[in-house]
Amino acid sequence: MCCCVVPAKTWRKASLTAAAFDVNCLRSQPAAHDDDDDEDDDDDDDNSDNSVRPLPRQPHRHRHHPSQSPRRPSPSAPPPGSPIGRPSRQTKPPGASLPPFLAMKLLSTVTLLTSAASLASALKFDLTAQASGHAHRCIRNFAAKDTLVVVTTIISGHRGDGQKVNIHIKDAVGNEYGKPKDVVGENRMAFTSHADAAFDVCFENIATNYHRGGSQLTRAVELDVDIGADARDWSAIQAAEKLKPVEIELRRIEELVGEIVSEMEYLRTREQKLRDTNESTNERVKWFAFATISTLVGLGAWQVVYLRSYFRYFLSLIVSERIDANM
């Protein structure tokens, strides 16, 4: 262990040159503040009798030489204690979830947009006038039994322009739901399906003043078919029953879910029928195969017996003829 003493007036210079000469035995007390320096100067003036004192031992600290510039932190790397250098934690602020009324309003907006999109996807086409009434253009859709169906048509033109558009609505079973004649403008037809079957909405455009070789007459047709819950007038129901928007929306969703359940039940019943038909067909094919194999085996056995008896008879005739010839 090394120990050294330095005069009081020269201990500052020793502390500055200690890092340059790597003198480990000298430990200087750091100047923490300018006030401490002033107090040390006062003590040096009072103790001018060249008295010496031992330096207190301080922990080793790295000091820069006066000629060296202090190291500055890189601008790209933030200081370790700063909040910029710390990884930020994404905390969910309180109240970030939507309030109930705002959520229901958002749900209503999305539903209205969906309804608008469904209305915007109506079918539009041009119907050319024909001399005979046998040129039909049909649009087919499916509806379950006891389901409300609303057919809305918008046909351009006016009566007396040399064209007459007729509409015929019927299903695959044979039920007819409407047959309006000479339809112009907006027309709305509502009916309840009588069976689980597809129905057709057929249009025909008859030219009343048809001239061969003349310009073709056409009418623009816009068709919109609403089935089930989409066919009901929910605004009228809301006004009649005095329901809130949330209640009427929940009721509409409930009917949609009911329709989905009914459709799944119908598909399940249809799957059972198809499965029974498939099993019965397989059973019939099996017995038909057994009958076919039995018939083929019986015919083969009969053919062998018949040919055997035939050749025996033919051989006996040849033998008898040769015997008669030798005699």
C-alpha positions in Angstrom: 0.0 0.0 0.0 1.5 3.3 -1.1 0.9 6.6 0.7 2.1 10.1 -0.2 1.7 13.6 1.2 1.5 16.8 -0.8 1.6 20.5 0.3 -1.8 22.1 0.5 -1.0 24.7 -2.2 0.3 22.2 -4.8 -2.4 19.4 -4.4 -4.5 20.9 -7.3 -1.6 20.5 -9.8 -0.9 17.0 -8.6 -4.6 16.0 -9.2 -4.4 17.4 -12.7 -1.2 15.5 -13.7 -2.1 12.3 -11.9 -4.0 10.9 -14.9 -1.2 11.7 -17.4 1.6 10.1 -15.4 -0.6 7.2 -14.1 0.4 7.8 -10.4 -1.9 5.5 -8.6 -0.8 6.5 -5.2 -2.1 10.0 -5.6 -5.8 10.5 -5.0 -7.2 14.0 -5.3 -10.5 15.1 -4.0 -12.8 16.2 -7.0 -14.0 19.7 -7.1 -17.8 19.3 -7.0 -18.8 23.0 -7.0 -17.3 26.5 -7.3 -18.3 27.2 -3.7 -16.1 24.4 -2.5 -13.2 25.9 -4.5 -13.7 29.2 -2.8 -13.8 27.6 0.6 -10.5 25.7 -0.2 -8.9 29.0 -1.2 -9.9 30.5 2.1 -8.4 27.6 3.9 -5.2 27.9 2.0 -4.8 31.5 2.9 -5.4 30.7 6.6 -3.0 27.8 6.6 0.0 29.5 5.0 2.4 28.0 7.4 3.4 25.3 4.8 1.7 22.6 6.8 1.1 19.3 5.2 -1.9 17.0 5.4 -2.6 13.5 4.0 -4.9 13.2 1.1 -8.1 11.2 1.7 -8.4 8.0 -0.3 -11.1 8.3 -3.0 -12.4 5.7 -5.3 -10.7 5.5 -8.7 -12.3 7.7 -11.3 -11.3 8.1 -14.9 -10.3 11.7 -15.7 -9.5 13.3 -19.0 -6.3 15.2 -19.6 -6.8 19.0 -19.8 -5.6 18.9 -23.4 -8.2 16.3 -24.4 -11.7 17.4 -25.2 -14.5 15.7 -23.3 -16.4 13.0 -25.1 -19.8 14.0 -26.3 -22.6 11.5 -26.8 -23.5 10.6 -30.4 -26.5 12.5 -31.6 -27.9 9.3 -33.1 -27.8 7.4 -29.8 -30.0 9.0 -27.1 -28.7 9.1 -23.5 -29.5 6.0 -21.5 -31.7 7.8 -19.0 -33.8 9.8 -21.5 -37.4 8.8 -22.3 -36.5 8.6 -26.0 -34.1 5.8 -25.5 -36.6 3.8 -23.5 -39.0 1.4 -25.3 -42.4 3.0 -25.2 -45.2 0.8 -24.0 -48.4 1.0 -25.9 -51.0 1.3 -23.2 -54.7 1.5 -24.0 -56.0 4.7 -22.7 -59.0 4.5 -20.5 -62.3 4.8 -22.4 -60.8 3.7 -25.7 -63.7 1.2 -26.2 -66.7 2.6 -28.1 -69.7 3.6 -26.0 -72.8 1.4 -26.5 -74.8 4.1 -28.3 -71.9 4.8 -30.6 -71.4 1.1 -31.3 -75.1 0.7 -32.2 -75.0 3.8 -34.4 -72.0 2.3 -36.2 -73.9 -1.0 -36.6 -76.9 0.9 -38.1 -74.6 2.7 -40.5 -73.0 -0.5 -41.7 -76.5 -2.1 -42.1 -77.7 0.9 -44.1 -74.6 0.7 -46.4 -75.2 -3.0 -46.9 -78.8 -2.4 -47.8 -77.8 0.3 -50.2 -75.2 -2.0 -51.8 -77.9 -4.7 -52.2 -80.2 -2.2 -53.8 -77.5 -1.0 -56.1 -76.9 -4.5 -57.3 -80.3 -4.6 -59.1 -80.4 -6.3 -62.5 -80.6 -4.0 -65.5 -81.0 -5.0 -69.1 -82.5 -3.9 -72.4 -85.6 -5.7 -73.8 -85.9 -5.8 -77.6 -89.4 -5.7 -79.1 -90.4 -8.7 -81.1 -93.3 -9.3 -83.5 -94.5 -12.4 -81.7 -95.0 -12.9 -78.0 -92.8 -16.0 -77.8 -89.5 -14.3 -77.0 -89.3 -14.4 -73.3 -86.4 -13.4 -71.0 -86.7 -15.0 -67.6 -84.8 -14.4 -64.3 -84.9 -17.3 -61.9 -84.6 -17.2 -58.1 -85.4 -19.6 -55.2 -87.7 -19.1 -52.3 -88.7 -21.4 -49.5 -92.3 -22.2 -48.7 -94.4 -19.4 -47.0 -91.8 -16.8 -47.8 -92.6 -13.2 -48.6 -91.3 -12.1 -52.0 -91.4 -8.6 -53.4 -90.6 -8.0 -57.1 -90.0 -4.4 -58.1 -89.7 -3.5 -61.8 -88.9 -0.1 -63.4 -89.6 -0.1 -67.2 -88.8 2.9 -69.4 -91.0 4.3 -72.1 -94.7 5.1 -72.1 -97.9 3.5 -73.4 -98.6 4.0 -77.0 -95.0 4.0 -78.2 -95.4 0.8 -80.3 -94.2 -1.5 -77.5 -96.0 -3.5 -74.8 -94.2 -5.2 -72.0 -95.8 -8.1 -70.2 -94.6 -9.8 -67.0 -95.3 -13.4 -65.9 -94.3 -14.8 -62.5 -94.5 -18.5 -62.0 -92.6 -21.3 -60.1 -91.3 -24.6 -61.2 -94.2 -26.5 -59.6 -96.8 -24.6 -61.7 -98.1 -22.0 -59.3 -98.7 -18.6 -60.9 -98.2 -15.4 -58.8 -98.9 -12.6 -61.3 -99.4 -11.8 -65.0 -99.6 -8.0 -65.5 -100.0 -6.6 -69.0 -98.5 -3.5 -70.6 -96.4 -2.5 -67.7 -94.7 0.9 -67.7 -92.8 2.8 -65.0 -92.4 1.4 -61.5 -94.4 -1.7 -60.6 -94.3 -3.5 -57.3 -95.7 -7.1 -56.9 -95.7 -9.0 -53.6 -96.6 -12.6 -53.1 -96.1 -15.5 -50.7 -94.5 -18.7 -52.1 -96.6 -21.8 -52.0 -93.8 -24.4 -52.2 -90.0 -24.9 -51.8 -89.2 -24.2 -55.4 -87.6 -21.8 -57.8 -89.7 -19.1 -59.4 -89.2 -17.3 -62.7 -89.9 -13.6 -63.5 -90.4 -13.5 -67.3 -90.6 -10.5 -69.5 -91.8 -10.2 -73.1 -91.8 -7.1 -75.3 -94.3 -7.1 -78.1 -94.0 -4.6 -80.9 -97.6 -3.5 -81.8 -96.5 -1.6 -85.0 -93.7 -3.9 -86.2 -92.2 -3.1 -89.6 -89.7 -5.6 -91.0 -86.4 -4.0 -91.7 -87.0 -1.0 -89.5 -85.1 0.1 -86.4 -85.4 -2.2 -83.4 -87.4 -0.8 -80.4 -86.1 -1.5 -77.0 -87.0 -0.7 -73.4 -84.7 -0.6 -70.4 -85.8 -2.9 -67.6 -84.6 -2.7 -64.0 -85.5 -5.6 -61.8 -85.1 -6.0 -58.0 -86.2 -9.1 -56.1 -86.4 -9.0 -52.3 -87.0 -12.3 -50.4 -87.8 -12.8 -46.7 -86.7 -10.2 -44.2 -85.4 -7.9 -47.0 -88.9 -7.7 -48.5 -90.5 -6.3 -45.4 -91.1 -2.5 -44.9 -89.2 -2.0 -41.6 -89.9 1.7 -41.6 -93.6 1.1 -41.5 -93.1 -1.5 -38.8 -91.0 0.8 -36.7 -93.6 3.6 -37.0 -96.5 1.3 -36.2 -95.0 -0.4 -33.2 -93.0 2.7 -32.0 -89.7 0.8 -31.9 -86.3 2.3 -31.4 -83.7 2.0 -34.2 -81.7 -0.5 -32.2 -84.8 -2.6 -31.5 -85.9 -2.6 -35.1 -82.4 -3.5 -36.2 -82.3 -6.4 -33.7 -85.6 -7.6 -34.9 -84.5 -7.6 -38.5 -81.4 -9.5 -37.6 -83.5 -12.0 -35.7 -85.6 -12.6 -38.7 -82.5 -13.0 -40.9 -81.1 -15.6 -38.4 -84.5 -17.4 -38.4 -84.4 -17.5 -42.2 -80.9 -18.9 -42.1 -82.0 -21.6 -39.6 -84.9 -22.5 -41.8 -82.7 -22.8 -44.8 -80.3 -25.0 -43.0 -83.2 -27.2 -41.8 -84.4 -27.4 -45.4 -80.9 -28.4 -46.6 -80.7 -31.0 -43.9 -84.1 -32.5 -44.9 -83.1 -32.4 -48.6 -79.8 -34.1 -47.7 -81.7 -36.9 -45.9 -84.0 -37.4 -48.9 -81.0 -37.5 -51.3 -79.3 -39.9 -49.0 -82.3 -42.2 -48.8 -82.6 -42.1 -52.6 -78.9 -42.9 -53.0 -79.2 -45.8 -50.6 -82.3 -47.2 -52.3 -80.7 -46.8 -55.7 -77.6 -48.7 -54.5 -79.8 -51.4 -53.1 -81.7 -51.7 -56.4 -78.5 -51.7 -58.4 -77.1 -54.5 -56.2 -80.2 -56.8 -56.7 -80.2 -55.9 -60.5 -76.6 -57.0 -60.7 -77.4 -60.3 -58.9 -80.3 -60.9 -61.3 -78.2 -60.1 -64.3 -75.4 -62.5 -63.1 -77.9 -65.2 -62.4 -79.5 -64.8 -65.8 -76.1 -65.0 -67.6 -75.2 -68.1 -65.6 -78.5 -69.8 -66.4 -78.2 -68.9 -70.1 -74.7 -70.2 -70.2 -75.7 -73.5 -68.7 -78.6 -73.9 -71.0 -76.4 -73.1 -74.0 -73.9 -75.8 -73.0 -76.6 -78.4 -72.5 -78.3 -77.5 -75.8 -75.1 -77.6 -77.8 -74.1 -80.9 -76.2 -77.4 -82.5 -77.1 -77.3 -81.0 -80.6 -73.8 -82.3 -81.4 -74.7 -85.8 -80.0 -77.7 -85.9 -82.2 -75.7 -84.8 -85.2 -73.0 -87.3 -84.5 -75.5 -90.1 -84.2 -77.0 -89.2 -87.6 -73.6 -89.3 -89.3 -72.8 -92.7 -87.7 -76.1 -94.1 -88.8 -75.6 -92.9 -92.4 -72.1 -94.5 -92.6 -73.5 -97.8 -91.3 -76.2 -97.8 -93.9 -73.7 -97.0 -96.6 -71.4 -99.9 -95.7 -74.3 -102.4 -95.6 
